[in-house]
Structures are given as structure tokens and as C-alpha cells.
Amino acid sequence: MADWGPVVIATVLFVLLTPGLLFQLPAHGRIVGFGTMHTSGLAILVHAVLYFALITIFLIAIGVHIYAG
């Protein structure tokens, strides 16, 4: 049986934390920008750190597992 938990969690977090798609931390001239579709190097760094922290919490600390088959 395959464990699809890491794949699903990583895909969902990647889509949700893409800078500029839903929100951007920090935005140009503001702290948070929603749906701007623009990005900067600092925003990419902040979103990468958030992605790493959340995927670590979900996969290692909580241990999400989804079994198929």
C-alpha cells in the first residue's frame, strides 16, 4: 500500500503558498498583498520558509498518512 500523505500535503501547500497567487508576504509597499500575481526575492524566501515549516509540522510532528489501495 502506498502512502500518499506526503504527496498530497506537499502539493496542496505548494499551490497555497505560491507567492502572489492567493497572498504575498511581504507585498510591494504593504505587509500582505492578496491576489497581486507579482513577487519579489524576499517574498519567495518568506514563502519557502513557511512551506518548510508547515511541511515539517504536517509530515514529521503530526505524521499525516493517506493510504490508497
N, CA, C and O atoms as a GROMACS GRO file, in nm:
protein
  276
    1MET      N    1   0.083  -0.118   0.000
    1MET     CA    2   0.000   0.000   0.000
    1MET      C    3   0.088   0.124   0.000
    1MET      O    4   0.185   0.133   0.074
    2ALA      N    5   0.052   0.217  -0.083
    2ALA     CA    6   0.130   0.340  -0.096
    2ALA      C    7   0.081   0.447   0.000
    2ALA      O    8  -0.039   0.462   0.023
    3ASP      N    9   0.175   0.519   0.057
    3ASP     CA   10   0.143   0.630   0.147
    3ASP      C   11   0.142   0.759   0.066
    3ASP      O   12   0.247   0.809   0.026
    4TRP      N   13   0.022   0.812   0.041
    4TRP     CA   14   0.006   0.932  -0.041
    4TRP      C   15   0.002   1.059   0.042
    4TRP      O   16  -0.012   1.167  -0.015
    5GLY      N   17   0.014   1.051   0.172
    5GLY     CA   18   0.008   1.168   0.259
    5GLY      C   19   0.110   1.274   0.225
    5GLY      O   20   0.073   1.390   0.207
    6PRO      N   21   0.240   1.238   0.216
    6PRO     CA   22   0.340   1.341   0.182
    6PRO      C   23   0.317   1.406   0.046
    6PRO      O   24   0.341   1.526   0.030
    7VAL      N   25   0.271   1.328  -0.051
    7VAL     CA   26   0.248   1.382  -0.186
    7VAL      C   27   0.134   1.483  -0.184
    7VAL      O   28   0.145   1.591  -0.242
    8VAL      N   29   0.024   1.447  -0.119
    8VAL     CA   30  -0.093   1.535  -0.114
    8VAL      C   31  -0.062   1.662  -0.035
    8VAL      O   32  -0.094   1.773  -0.080
    9ILE      N   33  -0.001   1.648   0.081
    9ILE     CA   34   0.031   1.764   0.165
    9ILE      C   35   0.128   1.857   0.092
    9ILE      O   36   0.107   1.979   0.092
   10ALA      N   37   0.232   1.802   0.029
   10ALA     CA   38   0.330   1.886  -0.042
   10ALA      C   39   0.265   1.959  -0.159
   10ALA      O   40   0.295   2.077  -0.182
   11THR      N   41   0.177   1.893  -0.233
   11THR     CA   42   0.111   1.957  -0.347
   11THR      C   43   0.017   2.068  -0.303
   11THR      O   44   0.018   2.177  -0.361
   12VAL      N   45  -0.062   2.042  -0.202
   12VAL     CA   46  -0.156   2.144  -0.153
   12VAL      C   47  -0.082   2.265  -0.097
   12VAL      O   48  -0.118   2.379  -0.126
   13LEU      N   49   0.022   2.240  -0.017
   13LEU     CA   50   0.099   2.353   0.038
   13LEU      C   51   0.170   2.431  -0.073
   13LEU      O   52   0.178   2.554  -0.066
   14PHE      N   53   0.222   2.362  -0.174
   14PHE     CA   54   0.289   2.431  -0.284
   14PHE      C   55   0.193   2.524  -0.357
   14PHE      O   56   0.229   2.638  -0.388
   15VAL      N   57   0.073   2.477  -0.383
   15VAL     CA   58  -0.025   2.561  -0.453
   15VAL      C   59  -0.070   2.677  -0.366
   15VAL      O   60  -0.079   2.791  -0.413
   16LEU      N   61  -0.097   2.651  -0.238
   16LEU     CA   62  -0.146   2.757  -0.150
   16LEU      C   63  -0.039   2.860  -0.116
   16LEU      O   64  -0.071   2.977  -0.094
   17LEU      N   65   0.088   2.819  -0.111
   17LEU     CA   66   0.194   2.911  -0.071
   17LEU      C   67   0.275   2.966  -0.188
   17LEU      O   68   0.385   3.018  -0.167
   18THR      N   69   0.224   2.957  -0.308
   18THR     CA   70   0.290   3.019  -0.422
   18THR      C   71   0.280   3.170  -0.407
   18THR      O   72   0.169   3.223  -0.400
   19PRO      N   73   0.393   3.242  -0.401
   19PRO     CA   74   0.388   3.387  -0.377
   19PRO      C   75   0.309   3.459  -0.486
   19PRO      O   76   0.336   3.442  -0.605
   20GLY      N   77   0.212   3.539  -0.444
   20GLY     CA   78   0.135   3.620  -0.537
   20GLY      C   79   0.007   3.556  -0.585
   20GLY      O   80  -0.080   3.626  -0.638
   21LEU      N   81  -0.009   3.425  -0.568
   21LEU     CA   82  -0.130   3.360  -0.616
   21LEU      C   83  -0.249   3.393  -0.526
   21LEU      O   84  -0.344   3.456  -0.571
   22LEU      N   85  -0.245   3.352  -0.400
   22LEU     CA   86  -0.350   3.387  -0.304
   22LEU      C   87  -0.311   3.508  -0.220
   22LEU      O   88  -0.390   3.600  -0.202
   23PHE      N   89  -0.187   3.506  -0.170
   23PHE     CA   90  -0.137   3.617  -0.090
   23PHE      C   91   0.014   3.624  -0.106
   23PHE      O   92   0.077   3.532  -0.157
   24GLN      N   93   0.070   3.735  -0.062
   24GLN     CA   94   0.214   3.755  -0.072
   24GLN      C   95   0.263   3.826   0.055
   24GLN      O   96   0.210   3.930   0.094
   25LEU      N   97   0.364   3.767   0.116
   25LEU     CA   98   0.429   3.824   0.235
   25LEU      C   99   0.574   3.852   0.201
   25LEU      O  100   0.638   3.757   0.158
   26PRO      N  101   0.631   3.962   0.214
   26PRO     CA  102   0.573   4.096   0.215
   26PRO      C  103   0.537   4.140   0.074
   26PRO      O  104   0.601   4.099  -0.023
   27ALA      N  105   0.437   4.222   0.063
   27ALA     CA  106   0.394   4.274  -0.067
   27ALA      C  107   0.469   4.404  -0.096
   27ALA      O  108   0.541   4.455  -0.010
   28HIS      N  109   0.452   4.456  -0.214
   28HIS     CA  110   0.518   4.581  -0.253
   28HIS      C  111   0.450   4.698  -0.183
   28HIS      O  112   0.341   4.740  -0.222
   29GLY      N  113   0.514   4.752  -0.079
   29GLY     CA  114   0.460   4.866  -0.008
   29GLY      C  115   0.364   4.833   0.105
   29GLY      O  116   0.322   4.922   0.178
   30ARG      N  117   0.330   4.707   0.120
   30ARG     CA  118   0.240   4.664   0.227
   30ARG      C  119   0.296   4.538   0.291
   30ARG      O  120   0.392   4.479   0.240
   31ILE      N  121   0.237   4.497   0.400
   31ILE     CA  122   0.282   4.374   0.466
   31ILE      C  123   0.226   4.253   0.394
   31ILE      O  124   0.299   4.157   0.367
   32VAL      N  125   0.096   4.255   0.362
   32VAL     CA  126   0.031   4.143   0.294
   32VAL      C  127  -0.041   4.196   0.171
   32VAL      O  128  -0.112   4.297   0.177
   33GLY      N  129  -0.023   4.126   0.059
   33GLY     CA  130  -0.097   4.158  -0.062
   33GLY      C  131  -0.175   4.036  -0.106
   33GLY      O  132  -0.123   3.925  -0.102
   34PHE      N  133  -0.299   4.055  -0.148
   34PHE     CA  134  -0.385   3.945  -0.186
   34PHE      C  135  -0.408   3.945  -0.337
   34PHE      O  136  -0.455   4.045  -0.392
   35GLY      N  137  -0.376   3.834  -0.404
   35GLY     CA  138  -0.401   3.818  -0.546
   35GLY      C  139  -0.327   3.916  -0.634
   35GLY      O  140  -0.380   3.960  -0.735
   36THR      N  141  -0.204   3.950  -0.598
   36THR     CA  142  -0.131   4.050  -0.674
   36THR      C  143  -0.067   3.994  -0.799
   36THR      O  144  -0.047   4.068  -0.896
   37MET      N  145  -0.035   3.866  -0.801
   37MET     CA  146   0.033   3.799  -0.912
   37MET      C  147   0.170   3.860  -0.941
   37MET      O  148   0.223   3.843  -1.051
   38HIS      N  149   0.228   3.930  -0.845
   38HIS     CA  150   0.364   3.982  -0.853
   38HIS      C  151   0.442   3.922  -0.738
   38HIS      O  152   0.384   3.881  -0.637
   39THR      N  153   0.574   3.915  -0.751
   39THR     CA  154   0.655   3.858  -0.645
   39THR      C  155   0.790   3.927  -0.638
   39THR      O  156   0.828   4.001  -0.729
   40SER      N  157   0.862   3.901  -0.531
   40SER     CA  158   0.996   3.954  -0.514
   40SER      C  159   1.082   3.846  -0.451
   40SER      O  160   1.030   3.742  -0.409
   41GLY      N  161   1.210   3.870  -0.445
   41GLY     CA  162   1.301   3.772  -0.386
   41GLY      C  163   1.274   3.749  -0.239
   41GLY      O  164   1.282   3.636  -0.192
   42LEU      N  165   1.241   3.855  -0.166
   42LEU     CA  166   1.210   3.842  -0.024
   42LEU      C  167   1.082   3.762  -0.003
   42LEU      O  168   1.074   3.682   0.090
   43ALA      N  169   0.982   3.783  -0.088
   43ALA     CA  170   0.857   3.708  -0.077
   43ALA      C  171   0.881   3.560  -0.104
   43ALA      O  172   0.822   3.475  -0.038
   44ILE      N  173   0.966   3.528  -0.200
   44ILE     CA  174   0.999   3.388  -0.229
   44ILE      C  175   1.067   3.325  -0.109
   44ILE      O  176   1.037   3.211  -0.074
   45LEU      N  177   1.157   3.396  -0.046
   45LEU     CA  178   1.227   3.345   0.073
   45LEU      C  179   1.130   3.322   0.189
   45LEU      O  180   1.136   3.218   0.255
   46VAL      N  181   1.040   3.418   0.214
   46VAL     CA  182   0.944   3.405   0.323
   46VAL      C  183   0.850   3.286   0.298
   46VAL      O  184   0.823   3.210   0.390
   47HIS      N  185   0.802   3.271   0.175
   47HIS     CA  186   0.712   3.161   0.144
   47HIS      C  187   0.784   3.026   0.149
   47HIS      O  188   0.723   2.926   0.186
   48ALA      N  189   0.912   3.022   0.114
   48ALA     CA  190   0.989   2.897   0.124
   48ALA      C  191   1.007   2.855   0.269
   48ALA      O  192   0.997   2.737   0.302
   49VAL      N  193   1.032   2.950   0.357
   49VAL     CA  194   1.046   2.920   0.499
   49VAL      C  195   0.912   2.872   0.556
   49VAL      O  196   0.908   2.777   0.634
   50LEU      N  197   0.802   2.938   0.518
   50LEU     CA  198   0.670   2.894   0.562
   50LEU      C  199   0.638   2.754   0.512
   50LEU      O  200   0.585   2.672   0.587
   51TYR      N  201   0.670   2.725   0.386
   51TYR     CA  202   0.648   2.592   0.328
   51TYR      C  203   0.726   2.486   0.405
   51TYR      O  204   0.671   2.382   0.440
   52PHE      N  205   0.854   2.512   0.432
   52PHE     CA  206   0.937   2.417   0.504
   52PHE      C  207   0.883   2.393   0.645
   52PHE      O  208   0.878   2.279   0.691
   53ALA      N  209   0.843   2.500   0.713
   53ALA     CA  210   0.791   2.485   0.849
   53ALA      C  211   0.661   2.406   0.851
   53ALA      O  212   0.644   2.318   0.935
   54LEU      N  213   0.569   2.436   0.760
   54LEU     CA  214   0.441   2.367   0.760
   54LEU      C  215   0.454   2.221   0.716
   54LEU      O  216   0.388   2.134   0.772
   55ILE      N  217   0.537   2.194   0.616
   55ILE     CA  218   0.552   2.054   0.572
   55ILE      C  219   0.622   1.972   0.680
   55ILE      O  220   0.594   1.853   0.695
   56THR      N  221   0.713   2.034   0.755
   56THR     CA  222   0.778   1.964   0.866
   56THR      C  223   0.676   1.932   0.976
   56THR      O  224   0.677   1.822   1.030
   57ILE      N  225   0.591   2.027   1.007
   57ILE     CA  226   0.489   2.004   1.110
   57ILE      C  227   0.393   1.894   1.067
   57ILE      O  228   0.366   1.803   1.145
   58PHE      N  229   0.342   1.901   0.944
   58PHE     CA  230   0.243   1.804   0.900
   58PHE      C  231   0.300   1.663   0.882
   58PHE      O  232   0.234   1.566   0.918
   59LEU      N  233   0.422   1.652   0.828
   59LEU     CA  234   0.475   1.520   0.797
   59LEU      C  235   0.552   1.456   0.911
   59LEU      O  236   0.547   1.334   0.927
   60ILE      N  237   0.625   1.535   0.989
   60ILE     CA  238   0.708   1.477   1.093
   60ILE      C  239   0.640   1.485   1.229
   60ILE      O  240   0.630   1.384   1.300
   61ALA      N  241   0.592   1.603   1.267
   61ALA     CA  242   0.534   1.619   1.401
   61ALA      C  243   0.397   1.552   1.412
   61ALA      O  244   0.370   1.480   1.508
   62ILE      N  245   0.310   1.576   1.315
   62ILE     CA  246   0.176   1.518   1.320
   62ILE      C  247   0.175   1.378   1.258
   62ILE      O  248   0.109   1.288   1.310
   63GLY      N  249   0.245   1.360   1.149
   63GLY     CA  250   0.254   1.229   1.084
   63GLY      C  251   0.130   1.197   1.002
   63GLY      O  252   0.065   1.095   1.026
   64VAL      N  253   0.098   1.281   0.905
   64VAL     CA  254  -0.020   1.259   0.820
   64VAL      C  255   0.010   1.144   0.724
   64VAL      O  256   0.113   1.143   0.656
   65HIS      N  257  -0.082   1.047   0.719
   65HIS     CA  258  -0.068   0.934   0.628
   65HIS      C  259  -0.200   0.914   0.556
   65HIS      O  260  -0.306   0.916   0.617
   66ILE      N  261  -0.194   0.893   0.425
   66ILE     CA  262  -0.310   0.861   0.343
   66ILE      C  263  -0.274   0.736   0.263
   66ILE      O  264  -0.183   0.739   0.180
   67TYR      N  265  -0.344   0.627   0.288
   67TYR     CA  266  -0.314   0.501   0.221
   67TYR      C  267  -0.419   0.474   0.115
   67TYR      O  268  -0.538   0.489   0.138
   68ALA      N  269  -0.373   0.433  -0.003
   68ALA     CA  270  -0.462   0.403  -0.114
   68ALA      C  271  -0.442   0.256  -0.154
   68ALA      O  272  -0.331   0.205  -0.157
   69GLY      N  273  -0.549   0.195  -0.183
   69GLY     CA  274  -0.538   0.061  -0.238
   69GLY      C  275  -0.570  -0.044  -0.142
   69GLY      O  276  -0.565  -0.163  -0.175
   0.00000   0.00000   0.00000
